[in-house]
């Protein structure tokens, strides 16, 4: 049986967007390749209107068109490498048992963890890998040890309060390029501080820029002073912060918050802050 050829259409390009010949970012091309059906993939709610417009354009080709993705709160299915995210990115589980006010994962996945078949990749994007069973976590690390796609990364993020000593040992042996945690709410800080102590004691360093926390900023009632205080706290805990700007369903943000976020998302400017803090501690 011939393999079904699926065109994937994206309203927005990101670092994780696939790049094969059946990936498109706008209207159908003048010369259409051999395609059986079209999937409009939407990650962000503020791209939904654009995605619906694109779906209408592609329907004019006469091909069957489906529209979906995380923005529509539809549960994720089995992970297919290279299908909706670039080769090298991998998802080995879906779901998160937490119920954070700003996160749609529990809504989409029902608050349950689903462990998936483990495919080869070097950049783990799981919603909450450390909430999986011990056997699954060990199997993911075993895959990462032997994959050939590049230095391992955990850009999906690891939950600091679930970090155990044996996780730290696995991370130390793996020598990853980046490990992301999160500082989204006040109760995240103490676990992040403890995780920093364990990882620094295991040989990780701030200067290596391996230890990174996503720091949520710009949400309702947040201020620049409060946000900067949280970002500086992560540096003192041994991490190199990555500011993540909160967006509502419409994707609206102020220019001031965008400028603030850019400063705290660029390694060069964040490193200047780290040096300032280190000099003050001498």
Phi and psi restraints in degrees (value plus and minus 20) as a CYANA .aco file:
   2 UNK   PHI     -89.8   -49.8
   2 UNK   PSI     119.3   159.3
   3 UNK   PHI     -88.1   -48.1
   3 UNK   PSI     114.8   154.8
   4 UNK   PHI     -89.9   -49.9
   4 UNK   PSI     110.0   150.0
   5 UNK   PHI    -117.1   -77.1
   5 UNK   PSI      95.7   135.7
   6 UNK   PHI    -131.2   -91.2
   6 UNK   PSI     102.1   142.1
   7 UNK   PHI    -102.8   -62.8
   7 UNK   PSI     112.8   152.8
   8 UNK   PHI    -130.0   -90.0
   8 UNK   PSI     107.1   147.1
   9 UNK   PHI    -135.6   -95.6
   9 UNK   PSI     109.9   149.9
  10 UNK   PHI    -140.4  -100.4
  10 UNK   PSI     111.7   151.7
  11 UNK   PHI     -96.6   -56.6
  11 UNK   PSI     -33.5     6.5
  12 UNK   PHI    -164.7  -124.7
  12 UNK   PSI     117.6   157.6
  13 UNK   PHI    -112.6   -72.6
  13 UNK   PSI     111.9   151.9
  14 UNK   PHI    -149.1  -109.1
  14 UNK   PSI     155.8   195.8
  15 UNK   PHI     -81.3   -41.3
  15 UNK   PSI     -45.0    -5.0
  16 UNK   PHI    -113.1   -73.1
  16 UNK   PSI     -21.5    18.5
  17 UNK   PHI     -87.3   -47.3
  17 UNK   PSI     113.3   153.3
  18 UNK   PHI     -82.3   -42.3
  18 UNK   PSI     143.2   183.2
  19 UNK   PHI    -150.5  -110.5
  19 UNK   PSI      -4.1    35.9
  20 UNK   PHI     -96.5   -56.5
  20 UNK   PSI     157.8   197.8
  21 UNK   PHI     -91.7   -51.7
  21 UNK   PSI     -30.9     9.1
  22 UNK   PHI    -125.7   -85.7
  22 UNK   PSI       3.2    43.2
  23 UNK   PHI    -128.4   -88.4
  23 UNK   PSI     112.6   152.6
  24 UNK   PHI    -153.5  -113.5
  24 UNK   PSI     134.9   174.9
  25 UNK   PHI    -138.4   -98.4
  25 UNK   PSI     -17.4    22.6
  26 UNK   PHI    -176.8  -136.8
  26 UNK   PSI    -160.7  -120.7
  27 UNK   PHI     -89.9   -49.9
  27 UNK   PSI     144.4   184.4
  28 UNK   PHI     -79.7   -39.7
  28 UNK   PSI     124.3   164.3
  29 UNK   PHI     -93.5   -53.5
  29 UNK   PSI     143.0   183.0
  30 UNK   PHI     -83.7   -43.7
  30 UNK   PSI     -60.9   -20.9
  31 UNK   PHI    -128.9   -88.9
  31 UNK   PSI      84.3   124.3
  32 UNK   PHI    -100.4   -60.4
  32 UNK   PSI     107.0   147.0
  33 UNK   PHI     -90.2   -50.2
  33 UNK   PSI     153.4   193.4
  34 UNK   PHI     -90.7   -50.7
  34 UNK   PSI      89.5   129.5
  35 UNK   PHI    -153.3  -113.3
  35 UNK   PSI     121.8   161.8
  36 UNK   PHI    -119.5   -79.5
  36 UNK   PSI     -56.2   -16.2
  37 UNK   PHI    -175.4  -135.4
  37 UNK   PSI     147.4   187.4
  38 UNK   PHI    -145.3  -105.3
  38 UNK   PSI     112.4   152.4
  39 UNK   PHI    -136.4   -96.4
  39 UNK   PSI     102.0   142.0
  40 UNK   PHI    -112.3   -72.3
  40 UNK   PSI      94.8   134.8
  41 UNK   PHI    -124.7   -84.7
  41 UNK   PSI     102.1   142.1
  42 UNK   PHI    -143.3  -103.3
  42 UNK   PSI      98.3   138.3
  43 UNK   PHI    -111.5   -71.5
  43 UNK   PSI     -53.3   -13.3
  44 UNK   PHI    -137.0   -97.0
  44 UNK   PSI     117.9   157.9
  45 UNK   PHI     -80.3   -40.3
  45 UNK   PSI     -52.3   -12.3
  46 UNK   PHI     -95.7   -55.7
  46 UNK   PSI     -20.4    19.6
  47 UNK   PHI    -123.2   -83.2
  47 UNK   PSI     -16.2    23.8
  48 UNK   PHI     -84.8   -44.8
  48 UNK   PSI     -61.6   -21.6
  49 UNK   PHI     -82.9   -42.9
  49 UNK   PSI     -63.9   -23.9
  50 UNK   PHI     -82.4   -42.4
  50 UNK   PSI     -60.1   -20.1
  51 UNK   PHI     -85.3   -45.3
  51 UNK   PSI     -60.1   -20.1
  52 UNK   PHI     -85.5   -45.5
  52 UNK   PSI     -57.2   -17.2
  53 UNK   PHI     -84.9   -44.9
  53 UNK   PSI     -63.5   -23.5
  54 UNK   PHI     -81.8   -41.8
  54 UNK   PSI     -59.2   -19.2
  55 UNK   PHI     -78.5   -38.5
  55 UNK   PSI     -60.6   -20.6
  56 UNK   PHI     -85.4   -45.4
  56 UNK   PSI     -58.0   -18.0
  57 UNK   PHI     -85.1   -45.1
  57 UNK   PSI     -62.0   -22.0
  58 UNK   PHI     -94.0   -54.0
  58 UNK   PSI     -47.2    -7.2
  59 UNK   PHI     -83.6   -43.6
  59 UNK   PSI     -45.3    -5.3
  60 UNK   PHI     -86.5   -46.5
  60 UNK   PSI     -36.5     3.5
  61 UNK   PHI     -96.4   -56.4
  61 UNK   PSI     -33.5     6.5
  62 UNK   PHI      67.2   107.2
  62 UNK   PSI     -23.6    16.4
  63 UNK   PHI    -101.1   -61.1
  63 UNK   PSI     129.9   169.9
  64 UNK   PHI     -87.6   -47.6
  64 UNK   PSI     113.1   153.1
  65 UNK   PHI    -141.6  -101.6
  65 UNK   PSI     109.9   149.9
  66 UNK   PHI    -138.4   -98.4
  66 UNK   PSI     124.6   164.6
  67 UNK   PHI    -146.2  -106.2
  67 UNK   PSI     114.1   154.1
  68 UNK   PHI    -191.7  -151.7
  68 UNK   PSI    -182.0  -142.0
  69 UNK   PHI     100.1   140.1
  69 UNK   PSI     156.5   196.5
  70 UNK   PHI     -75.3   -35.3
  70 UNK   PSI     -52.4   -12.4
  71 UNK   PHI     -80.9   -40.9
  71 UNK   PSI     -45.1    -5.1
  72 UNK   PHI    -114.0   -74.0
  72 UNK   PSI     -13.1    26.9
  73 UNK   PHI      38.4    78.4
  73 UNK   PSI       8.1    48.1
  74 UNK   PHI    -105.9   -65.9
  74 UNK   PSI     114.5   154.5
  75 UNK   PHI     -76.7   -36.7
  75 UNK   PSI     119.2   159.2
  76 UNK   PHI     -92.0   -52.0
  76 UNK   PSI     125.7   165.7
  77 UNK   PHI    -113.1   -73.1
  77 UNK   PSI    -175.9  -135.9
  78 UNK   PHI     -83.8   -43.8
  78 UNK   PSI     125.8   165.8
  79 UNK   PHI    -102.6   -62.6
  79 UNK   PSI     108.0   148.0
  80 UNK   PHI    -135.0   -95.0
  80 UNK   PSI      90.3   130.3
  81 UNK   PHI     -74.7   -34.7
  81 UNK   PSI     114.0   154.0
  82 UNK   PHI      57.8    97.8
  82 UNK   PSI     -21.6    18.4
  83 UNK   PHI     -97.7   -57.7
  83 UNK   PSI     -79.4   -39.4
  84 UNK   PHI    -134.2   -94.2
  84 UNK   PSI     -29.8    10.2
  85 UNK   PHI    -154.9  -114.9
  85 UNK   PSI     135.5   175.5
  86 UNK   PHI     -81.1   -41.1
  86 UNK   PSI     129.9   169.9
  87 UNK   PHI     -75.6   -35.6
  87 UNK   PSI     117.5   157.5
  88 UNK   PHI      88.8   128.8
  88 UNK   PSI     -56.1   -16.1
  89 UNK   PHI     -98.0   -58.0
  89 UNK   PSI     119.4   159.4
  90 UNK   PHI    -161.9  -121.9
  90 UNK   PSI     122.2   162.2
  91 UNK   PHI    -140.7  -100.7
  91 UNK   PSI      99.5   139.5
  92 UNK   PHI    -127.9   -87.9
  92 UNK   PSI     -27.7    12.3
  93 UNK   PHI    -176.2  -136.2
  93 UNK   PSI     140.4   180.4
  94 UNK   PHI    -151.6  -111.6
  94 UNK   PSI     126.5   166.5
  95 UNK   PHI      85.2   125.2
  95 UNK   PSI     146.4   186.4
  96 UNK   PHI    -176.0  -136.0
  96 UNK   PSI     112.5   152.5
  97 UNK   PHI     -96.8   -56.8
  97 UNK   PSI     -29.8    10.2
  98 UNK   PHI     -98.8   -58.8
  98 UNK   PSI     148.9   188.9
  99 UNK   PHI    -155.8  -115.8
  99 UNK   PSI      40.2    80.2
 100 UNK   PHI     -88.0   -48.0
 100 UNK   PSI     118.7   158.7
 101 UNK   PHI     -82.0   -42.0
 101 UNK   PSI     -47.7    -7.7
 102 UNK   PHI    -115.7   -75.7
 102 UNK   PSI     -24.5    15.5
 103 UNK   PHI    -125.3   -85.3
 103 UNK   PSI     115.6   155.6
 104 UNK   PHI    -114.7   -74.7
 104 UNK   PSI     -24.0    16.0
 105 UNK   PHI     -78.9   -38.9
 105 UNK   PSI     -67.7   -27.7
 106 UNK   PHI     -82.4   -42.4
 106 UNK   PSI     -53.0   -13.0
 107 UNK   PHI     -86.6   -46.6
 107 UNK   PSI     -64.6   -24.6
 108 UNK   PHI     -91.6   -51.6
 108 UNK   PSI     -61.3   -21.3
 109 UNK   PHI    -123.5   -83.5
 109 UNK   PSI     -20.8    19.2
 110 UNK   PHI      58.5    98.5
 110 UNK   PSI      -4.7    35.3
 111 UNK   PHI      54.2    94.2
 111 UNK   PSI     -12.1    27.9
 112 UNK   PHI    -127.5   -87.5
 112 UNK   PSI     131.1   171.1
 113 UNK   PHI    -111.9   -71.9
 113 UNK   PSI     115.0   155.0
 114 UNK   PHI    -145.0  -105.0
 114 UNK   PSI      98.0   138.0
 115 UNK   PHI    -107.8   -67.8
 115 UNK   PSI     108.0   148.0
 116 UNK   PHI    -123.3   -83.3
 116 UNK   PSI     150.5   190.5
 117 UNK   PHI     -80.7   -40.7
 117 UNK   PSI     116.8   156.8
 118 UNK   PHI    -111.0   -71.0
 118 UNK   PSI      96.0   136.0
 119 UNK   PHI    -122.0   -82.0
 119 UNK   PSI     141.4   181.4
 120 UNK   PHI     -90.9   -50.9
 120 UNK   PSI     118.2   158.2
 121 UNK   PHI    -194.8  -154.8
 121 UNK   PSI     146.6   186.6
 122 UNK   PHI    -137.4   -97.4
 122 UNK   PSI     -27.1    12.9
 123 UNK   PHI    -143.9  -103.9
 123 UNK   PSI      84.1   124.1
 124 UNK   PHI    -105.2   -65.2
 124 UNK   PSI     105.3   145.3
 125 UNK   PHI    -133.0   -93.0
 125 UNK   PSI      -4.9    35.1
 126 UNK   PHI     -74.2   -34.2
 126 UNK   PSI     127.9   167.9
 127 UNK   PHI     -81.9   -41.9
 127 UNK   PSI     -61.7   -21.7
 128 UNK   PHI    -179.9  -139.9
 128 UNK   PSI      57.2    97.2
 129 UNK   PHI     -75.6   -35.6
 129 UNK   PSI     -61.0   -21.0
 130 UNK   PHI     -93.0   -53.0
 130 UNK   PSI     -25.6    14.4
 131 UNK   PHI    -108.2   -68.2
 131 UNK   PSI     -22.4    17.6
 132 UNK   PHI     -99.1   -59.1
 132 UNK   PSI     152.8   192.8
 133 UNK   PHI     -86.7   -46.7
 133 UNK   PSI     135.5   175.5
 134 UNK   PHI     -77.2   -37.2
 134 UNK   PSI     -61.8   -21.8
 135 UNK   PHI     -83.3   -43.3
 135 UNK   PSI     -59.4   -19.4
 136 UNK   PHI     -87.4   -47.4
 136 UNK   PSI     -63.9   -23.9
 137 UNK   PHI     -80.3   -40.3
 137 UNK   PSI     -65.1   -25.1
 138 UNK   PHI     -82.6   -42.6
 138 UNK   PSI     -58.1   -18.1
 139 UNK   PHI     -87.0   -47.0
 139 UNK   PSI     -57.1   -17.1
 140 UNK   PHI     -84.3   -44.3
 140 UNK   PSI     -64.3   -24.3
 141 UNK   PHI     -85.1   -45.1
 141 UNK   PSI     -56.1   -16.1
 142 UNK   PHI     -83.8   -43.8
 142 UNK   PSI     -62.2   -22.2
 143 UNK   PHI     -80.2   -40.2
 143 UNK   PSI     -65.2   -25.2
 144 UNK   PHI     -83.4   -43.4
 144 UNK   PSI     -52.8   -12.8
 145 UNK   PHI     -83.7   -43.7
 145 UNK   PSI     -51.4   -11.4
 146 UNK   PHI    -131.8   -91.8
 146 UNK   PSI     -24.5    15.5
 147 UNK   PHI     -90.4   -50.4
 147 UNK   PSI     139.1   179.1
 148 UNK   PHI    -139.2   -99.2
 148 UNK   PSI       3.8    43.8
 149 UNK   PHI    -118.9   -78.9
 149 UNK   PSI     -28.0    12.0
 150 UNK   PHI     118.7   158.7
 150 UNK   PSI     155.9   195.9
 151 UNK   PHI     -80.8   -40.8
 151 UNK   PSI     116.1   156.1
 152 UNK   PHI     -83.5   -43.5
 152 UNK   PSI     128.4   168.4
 153 UNK   PHI    -161.5  -121.5
 153 UNK   PSI     130.6   170.6
 154 UNK   PHI    -141.9  -101.9
 154 UNK   PSI      51.0    91.0
 155 UNK   PHI    -102.1   -62.1
 155 UNK   PSI     -30.3     9.7
 156 UNK   PHI     -90.7   -50.7
 156 UNK   PSI     -45.4    -5.4
 157 UNK   PHI      80.7   120.7
 157 UNK   PSI     123.1   163.1
 158 UNK   PHI    -133.1   -93.1
 158 UNK   PSI     122.6   162.6
 159 UNK   PHI    -104.5   -64.5
 159 UNK   PSI      97.7   137.7
 160 UNK   PHI     -78.9   -38.9
 160 UNK   PSI     -60.1   -20.1
 161 UNK   PHI     -90.4   -50.4
 161 UNK   PSI     -33.0     7.0
 162 UNK   PHI    -118.3   -78.3
 162 UNK   PSI     -21.8    18.2
 163 UNK   PHI     -91.7   -51.7
 163 UNK   PSI     102.4   142.4
 164 UNK   PHI    -131.2   -91.2
 164 UNK   PSI     146.4   186.4
 165 UNK   PHI     -79.2   -39.2
 165 UNK   PSI     -58.6   -18.6
 166 UNK   PHI     -91.4   -51.4
 166 UNK   PSI     -46.3    -6.3
 167 UNK   PHI     -85.2   -45.2
 167 UNK   PSI     -63.0   -23.0
 168 UNK   PHI     -80.8   -40.8
 168 UNK   PSI     -61.5   -21.5
 169 UNK   PHI     -82.7   -42.7
 169 UNK   PSI     -63.6   -23.6
 170 UNK   PHI     -82.4   -42.4
 170 UNK   PSI     -61.0   -21.0
 171 UNK   PHI     -85.6   -45.6
 171 UNK   PSI     -62.4   -22.4
 172 UNK   PHI     -81.2   -41.2
 172 UNK   PSI     -64.1   -24.1
 173 UNK   PHI     -88.7   -48.7
 173 UNK   PSI     -49.0    -9.0
 174 UNK   PHI     -96.4   -56.4
 174 UNK   PSI     -49.0    -9.0
 175 UNK   PHI      33.9    73.9
 175 UNK   PSI      39.4    79.4
 176 UNK   PHI     -91.3   -51.3
 176 UNK   PSI     138.8   178.8
 177 UNK   PHI     -93.6   -53.6
 177 UNK   PSI     -64.1   -24.1
 178 UNK   PHI    -165.5  -125.5
 178 UNK   PSI     121.0   161.0
 179 UNK   PHI    -146.3  -106.3
 179 UNK   PSI      95.7   135.7
 180 UNK   PHI    -118.5   -78.5
 180 UNK   PSI     116.8   156.8
 181 UNK   PHI    -137.2   -97.2
 181 UNK   PSI    -181.2  -141.2
 182 UNK   PHI    -167.6  -127.6
 182 UNK   PSI     122.4   162.4
 183 UNK   PHI    -148.8  -108.8
 183 UNK   PSI      63.0   103.0
 184 UNK   PHI    -120.7   -80.7
 184 UNK   PSI     -55.3   -15.3
 185 UNK   PHI    -151.4  -111.4
 185 UNK   PSI     139.8   179.8
 186 UNK   PHI     -73.4   -33.4
 186 UNK   PSI     -55.0   -15.0
 187 UNK   PHI     -95.1   -55.1
 187 UNK   PSI     -23.0    17.0
 188 UNK   PHI     -99.5   -59.5
 188 UNK   PSI     -39.2     0.8
 189 UNK   PHI     -90.3   -50.3
 189 UNK   PSI     -68.1   -28.1
 190 UNK   PHI     -79.2   -39.2
 190 UNK   PSI     -66.7   -26.7
 191 UNK   PHI     -80.2   -40.2
 191 UNK   PSI     -56.8   -16.8
 192 UNK   PHI     -85.2   -45.2
 192 UNK   PSI     -60.8   -20.8
 193 UNK   PHI     -81.4   -41.4
 193 UNK   PSI     -64.5   -24.5
 194 UNK   PHI     -86.1   -46.1
 194 UNK   PSI     -60.2   -20.2
 195 UNK   PHI     -81.9   -41.9
 195 UNK   PSI     -60.5   -20.5
 196 UNK   PHI     -80.7   -40.7
 196 UNK   PSI     -62.7   -22.7
 197 UNK   PHI     -80.8   -40.8
 197 UNK   PSI     -64.8   -24.8
 198 UNK   PHI     -84.6   -44.6
 198 UNK   PSI     -64.4   -24.4
 199 UNK   PHI     -91.7   -51.7
 199 UNK   PSI     -58.8   -18.8
 200 UNK   PHI     -86.0   -46.0
 200 UNK   PSI     -58.6   -18.6
 201 UNK   PHI     -85.7   -45.7
 201 UNK   PSI     -46.7    -6.7
 202 UNK   PHI    -103.1   -63.1
 202 UNK   PSI     -24.0    16.0
 203 UNK   PHI      94.0   134.0
 203 UNK   PSI     -25.0    15.0
 204 UNK   PHI     -91.8   -51.8
 204 UNK   PSI     134.0   174.0
 205 UNK   PHI    -154.0  -114.0
 205 UNK   PSI     135.5   175.5
 206 UNK   PHI     -86.5   -46.5
 206 UNK   PSI     -57.6   -17.6
 207 UNK   PHI     -85.5   -45.5
 207 UNK   PSI     -44.1    -4.1
 208 UNK   PHI     -93.5   -53.5
 208 UNK   PSI     -37.0     3.0
 209 UNK   PHI      39.8    79.8
 209 UNK   PSI       5.5    45.5
 210 UNK   PHI     -99.3   -59.3
 210 UNK   PSI     -58.2   -18.2
 211 UNK   PHI    -107.3   -67.3
 211 UNK   PSI      91.9   131.9
 212 UNK   PHI    -147.4  -107.4
 212 UNK   PSI     119.5   159.5
 213 UNK   PHI    -137.8   -97.8
 213 UNK   PSI     115.6   155.6
 214 UNK   PHI     -93.1   -53.1
 214 UNK   PSI     110.3   150.3
 215 UNK   PHI    -139.9   -99.9
 215 UNK   PSI      92.1   132.1
 216 UNK   PHI     -91.6   -51.6
 216 UNK   PSI     109.5   149.5
 217 UNK   PHI    -154.4  -114.4
 217 UNK   PSI     141.5   181.5
 218 UNK   PHI      58.0    98.0
 218 UNK   PSI      -7.4    32.6
 219 UNK   PHI     -98.8   -58.8
 219 UNK   PSI     148.8   188.8
 220 UNK   PHI     -72.6   -32.6
 220 UNK   PSI     112.3   152.3
 221 UNK   PHI      57.6    97.6
 221 UNK   PSI     -20.0    20.0
 222 UNK   PHI     -96.3   -56.3
 222 UNK   PSI     134.5   174.5
 223 UNK   PHI    -150.8  -110.8
 223 UNK   PSI     143.7   183.7
 224 UNK   PHI     -83.0   -43.0
 224 UNK   PSI     -58.8   -18.8
 225 UNK   PHI     -85.6   -45.6
 225 UNK   PSI     -63.9   -23.9
 226 UNK   PHI     -84.1   -44.1
 226 UNK   PSI     -63.9   -23.9
 227 UNK   PHI     -83.2   -43.2
 227 UNK   PSI     -64.9   -24.9
 228 UNK   PHI     -83.8   -43.8
 228 UNK   PSI     -56.6   -16.6
 229 UNK   PHI     -81.7   -41.7
 229 UNK   PSI     -61.9   -21.9
 230 UNK   PHI     -86.1   -46.1
 230 UNK   PSI     -61.5   -21.5
 231 UNK   PHI     -83.8   -43.8
 231 UNK   PSI     -61.5   -21.5
 232 UNK   PHI     -87.1   -47.1
 232 UNK   PSI     -54.3   -14.3
 233 UNK   PHI     -81.8   -41.8
 233 UNK   PSI     -58.1   -18.1
 234 UNK   PHI     -87.0   -47.0
 234 UNK   PSI     -55.5   -15.5
 235 UNK   PHI     -83.9   -43.9
 235 UNK   PSI     -64.8   -24.8
 236 UNK   PHI     -85.2   -45.2
 236 UNK   PSI     -43.2    -3.2
 237 UNK   PHI    -105.2   -65.2
 237 UNK   PSI     -21.5    18.5
 238 UNK   PHI      82.1   122.1
 238 UNK   PSI      -7.2    32.8
 239 UNK   PHI    -133.6   -93.6
 239 UNK   PSI     140.8   180.8
 240 UNK   PHI    -128.1   -88.1
 240 UNK   PSI      85.4   125.4
 241 UNK   PHI     -90.6   -50.6
 241 UNK   PSI     134.3   174.3
 242 UNK   PHI    -149.1  -109.1
 242 UNK   PSI      85.4   125.4
 243 UNK   PHI     -90.6   -50.6
 243 UNK   PSI     112.3   152.3
 244 UNK   PHI    -138.0   -98.0
 244 UNK   PSI      97.0   137.0
 245 UNK   PHI    -102.9   -62.9
 245 UNK   PSI     104.3   144.3
 246 UNK   PHI     -85.4   -45.4
 246 UNK   PSI     116.8   156.8
 247 UNK   PHI    -149.5  -109.5
 247 UNK   PSI     121.6   161.6
 248 UNK   PHI    -101.6   -61.6
 248 UNK   PSI    -193.8  -153.8
 249 UNK   PHI     -81.7   -41.7
 249 UNK   PSI     -46.9    -6.9
 250 UNK   PHI    -105.4   -65.4
 250 UNK   PSI     -29.3    10.7
 251 UNK   PHI      57.7    97.7
 251 UNK   PSI      -5.2    34.8
 252 UNK   PHI     -99.0   -59.0
 252 UNK   PSI     114.3   154.3
 253 UNK   PHI    -163.0  -123.0
 253 UNK   PSI     136.7   176.7
 254 UNK   PHI    -103.0   -63.0
 254 UNK   PSI     134.4   174.4
 255 UNK   PHI     -82.5   -42.5
 255 UNK   PSI     -54.2   -14.2
 256 UNK   PHI     -85.4   -45.4
 256 UNK   PSI     -63.0   -23.0
 257 UNK   PHI     -88.1   -48.1
 257 UNK   PSI     -55.7   -15.7
 258 UNK   PHI     -82.5   -42.5
 258 UNK   PSI     -63.4   -23.4
 259 UNK   PHI     -83.6   -43.6
 259 UNK   PSI     -63.1   -23.1
 260 UNK   PHI     -82.0   -42.0
 260 UNK   PSI     -64.4   -24.4
 261 UNK   PHI     -83.7   -43.7
 261 UNK   PSI     -61.5   -21.5
 262 UNK   PHI     -80.2   -40.2
 262 UNK   PSI     -60.6   -20.6
 263 UNK   PHI     -80.3   -40.3
 263 UNK   PSI     -64.1   -24.1
 264 UNK   PHI    -108.9   -68.9
 264 UNK   PSI     -13.2    26.8
 265 UNK   PHI    -130.6   -90.6
 265 UNK   PSI     -29.8    10.2
 266 UNK   PHI    -113.0   -73.0
 266 UNK   PSI      99.7   139.7
 267 UNK   PHI     -73.6   -33.6
 267 UNK   PSI     -56.8   -16.8
 268 UNK   PHI     -83.1   -43.1
 268 UNK   PSI     -65.6   -25.6
 269 UNK   PHI     -94.4   -54.4
 269 UNK   PSI     -55.4   -15.4
 270 UNK   PHI     -85.5   -45.5
 270 UNK   PSI     -57.8   -17.8
 271 UNK   PHI     -83.0   -43.0
 271 UNK   PSI     -53.3   -13.3
 272 UNK   PHI     -82.8   -42.8
 272 UNK   PSI     -61.0   -21.0
 273 UNK   PHI     -84.6   -44.6
 273 UNK   PSI     -60.3   -20.3
 274 UNK   PHI     -82.0   -42.0
 274 UNK   PSI     -63.8   -23.8
 275 UNK   PHI     -83.9   -43.9
 275 UNK   PSI     -58.1   -18.1
 276 UNK   PHI     -80.5   -40.5
 276 UNK   PSI     -65.4   -25.4
 277 UNK   PHI     -86.1   -46.1
 277 UNK   PSI     -62.8   -22.8
 278 UNK   PHI     -83.0   -43.0
 278 UNK   PSI     -58.9   -18.9
 279 UNK   PHI     -85.8   -45.8
 279 UNK   PSI     -55.8   -15.8
 280 UNK   PHI     -89.9   -49.9
 280 UNK   PSI     -44.4    -4.4
 281 UNK   PHI    -106.3   -66.3
 281 UNK   PSI     -32.1     7.9
